[in-house]
Amino acid sequence: MILKKPEADAAIDKSENVEDAVCDCLCVHHEVIDKYADQLITLDRANSLSELFKTLGDPTRIRIMDALAKSEFCVCDLAELLGLSQSATSHQLRVLRNNDLVKYRREGKMVYYSVHDSHVSELYRQGLEHIDEG
């Protein structure tokens, strides 16, 4: 059974309230549900992806990712570049490293960080591209 709202308007109005941005009728398309039900992300994978985005949800970590997307940096230089203490920088790098977003290498007494791999670089680049679309 399909119930229609009385004043259904075909055009999408971007200024409409979020509460109004719902279907104008109540119905379930079972063929769509059947087609995609077994293709949805698992809860475990959804939780892992959510953690990844939470990690990227901090402006300081985004600024670190921005710097590392451009070049490898030692912790001292990265802290100076971002105007942070070495301790604060190390803490944020640890969070990024624990989520496999950055990696490091030791050279003598120096530790250099870089983006973990091309997937991370691409994720960052696409995020920037998305926000630049306006």
Buried (B, 14 or more C-beta within 10 A) or exposed (E): EEEEEEEEEEEEEEEEEEEEEEEBEEEEEEEEEEEEEEEEEEEEEEEEEEEBEEBBEBEBBBBBBEBBBEEBBBBEBBBEBBEBEEEEBBEBBEBBBEBEBBBBEEEEEEBBBBBBEEEBBEBBEEBBEEEEEE
